[in-house]
Amino acid sequence: MALIVADRVRETTAVVGTSTMTLLGAQLGFQSFVAIGNANTTYYAVTDQNNGPNWEVGIGTYTLAGTQLSRDVVIASSNGGALVNFTSGTKDVFCTLPAEKALYLNQANQTTSANGLYTISVTDIIYELDDISNAVDGFKNTFALRYNQNLFSIASPFKLEVTINGLLQPAFDYKYDTFWLANVLTSSKGYCLDNSGNLKFADSPPAGSQVMIRTVVGNGPSTPKTYPFKPLDILMGY
């Protein structure tokens, strides 16, 4: 499963209430949500037709069987950011890039988020850290940070951007925050850096999750970790 955004994806739906949307086919001049791919997630917007008052922007999962799009996470809506209880009638539903997820250049030519909380200077280096998805097994919650297979050190968890299946995770300070109790009612309690500089999740990511890590600052790659065992010793179980 991956987060996919495609151009000119637009269909209609007759969804009622807060349920999953059944898609009714591409509108003229557009493509269907098949472009997103079965079991992938995407950013969507759904609105009443004919200038109706109801609208919702969120993250949903496309299912080819039954041509359905779920409403997994609401980013913004006419219902105060909660799921919209749609009434009967046809709605437009399309792929979009929410303002809250967009980056743009501000007047200082810095890359910044729409809420202004995330700013990257033109002199900053963006590190796309090594993918740890293959190490996620549903039990493990602590992972070493690596860049090009070398250990990577960073001073603060707030300088990391960590997503699980496309959903941004909250960061906490291991020394001062009530890390294990934070966001207890949400799907994730977030992450921190432990005393050894490892990425530590309060809840172990579910097996099969796609976990992506990036940062714009850091001390850079360090010397790769070495082990006192030869490959043959490991193979033989010594």
N, C-alpha and C positions, 0 to 999 in steps of 0.2 A: 504494500500500500504506500502510495506517495501523494504528496500535495501537488496537484497539477492545475495550471491556469492556461486556458486556451482562448484564442481570439474568436469573436463573433459566434459565441455559443448562446443560443436563446430559444426557449420553448415556452409552451403554456402549460398551466396546471389548473385543476379544479379543486385543489386541496381545501379542506374545511377543518377548522379547529387548529390544533397544534401538531397534527400528525405528519408522517412522512409524505412527501409530495410524489404523486404519480405523474410522470411527464407525458405530454400529449403530442409531442412531435415538434420538429424545428419550425420556426417561423420563416416566412419567405425572405431569402437573402442571408439566412443564418444557418449554422450547423447545429446538430443536436449534441446532447451531453455525452454521446458515444465518444466524442473527441477527448473526454476526460479519462476514459478507460475504466473498465469494471473494477470495483473495490477501491478506487482511488478517491481521495478527498479533493475538494475545490472550494474556492470562495464563491458564494452565490448571493444574489439579491432576488427577492420575490416581492412583487407589488400588485395592488389592485389595478385592474384596467379601468379606463374611463375616469382617470383622476380620483380614484378612490383614496381614502385616507390611510390605508394600512400598508406597511412595508416592513421588510426585515432583511438584514444583511448578516451572513454567518458563514460557517464552515459545514459542509455536508459531504456525505459519502454517496457516490453514484453506484447503483447496482443495475447491471445490464438486465438481469432477469426481472421482468415487471417494469423495467425502465423507471426506476425510483431514485429520488434524491432525498436523503435523510437531512434532518436539521439538527446536527450534533452540537454545535456551539453558536450562540447568538453573539455577534459583535456589536450590533446596533439595531434598533428597531423603533417603530412608532409606539411600541408598548414599553417604553422606558428601558430598552435593552434586554427585555425578556421575550420569550416566544410570543408570537402574535396569534391570537385566536381568530383565524380568518372565518369570515362568513361565506355563504355560497356565492358562486360566480367565478368567472375565468380570471386567472392571474398570469402575469408575465413573470418568468423566472429565467435568469441569465447569469453567466459567469462574469465576475467582476474582480477588481482589485480594491479592497476597502481602504479608505483614507487612513485608518488606524494602522494598516500594514504597509503603507507606502513610504518611500524615502525620496527626498527632493533636495535641491540646492537652496540654501537660504541666502540672504543678502551678503553674507560673508563668504559665500561659495563653500560652505560646509554642508556635508550631507546630513540631513536631519529628518526625524520622524514627524508625522503630522501633529503629534501632541507636544513636540519640542523637547521631549525627555531624552532622546537618543541622538547625539550629535557626533559626527566623525569629522575631524579636521582633515584637510587635504594632505597633511603631512603624516597622518596616521597610516599604519600598515594593518591591513585586514588579514588575519590568519584564519583560514578554513581548516580547523583541526581535524585529525584523522577520525574517520567514521568508526564509532564503537558499536554500531548496530549488531554486528555479528557476535559481540560478546554479551549481548543482552539475553538473559535466559529466564527472566521472571523472578529470580531469587537474588542475584547479585545487585548491589546498590552502590558500589564504589568502583571507580574507574580511573586509571591514570590518564592524564592529558598528554597527547602526543601530536607532533607535527612532522610529517614525513617520517614516521616511525621513531622519531627522537622524542625524548621527554620534553615537555613544554611547561614552563613555570609562569604563573601569573599571580599578582598580589591580591586581587579582590574578585570575589564571585560576581560582583556587579559590573565587571568589565567583560563578562561572558554573555553570549546569547545562546541559550540551549533550547532546542525544540524536540518534542516527542510527537512523532506523526504529524508534524507541521504546527503543533500547538506550542506557543512560547511558554516556558516554565518560569515561575518566580524564583528570584535569588534571595538568599538569606545569609547573614553573617553567623558563622558557626560559633563564634565566641560570645555573641551578645543577643542574638535573636532567639526566640522560643521556636527554634527550627522545626522540632518534631510536632508541634501543635499548630503551626501556621497553616492557614487555609484548610483546616481539617474537614470542612464541608465540601471542598471542591475535589475534582478528580485527581489533583496532584498537590502534594505538600511542598513541592519545589526542591531546590538543591542548594548546596553550599560547597565550600572547599574545606577539606579536613586539615588537620595540623601538618599533614605531609604534602599538601597541595593537590590531593586527588579530588576529582569531581565526585561528590557524594549526594545521592538522592535520598530523600526521606522515605519515599515509596519506590521499591524496585520497579523499573520500567517493565511492562508486560513483555513476555517472550514474543519475538517477531516485530517489535517496535522499531521504527526508524528514528534514531537519535542523532541529531546534527548539532555540532558545536562550532562556534566562531567567536573571535575576539578581535578588537582593534588595537589592543595594547598588550605588552607582555615582555618578558625578559628574553624571549626568543628560544629557539631550540637549544637544548643542552646535550651533553654527551650521552649517547644511547646507554641504557642500563645493560650491564654485563652480568652473567650468571656463572656460578662456579661449577657448572655441569657441561659436559660435552653433549652434542646432539645424540650420539650413540648411547650415552648413559641414560638420557631421558627416554629414548626409544625402548631401552631394555628395562626401564622402571627402577633404576638405581637411585 
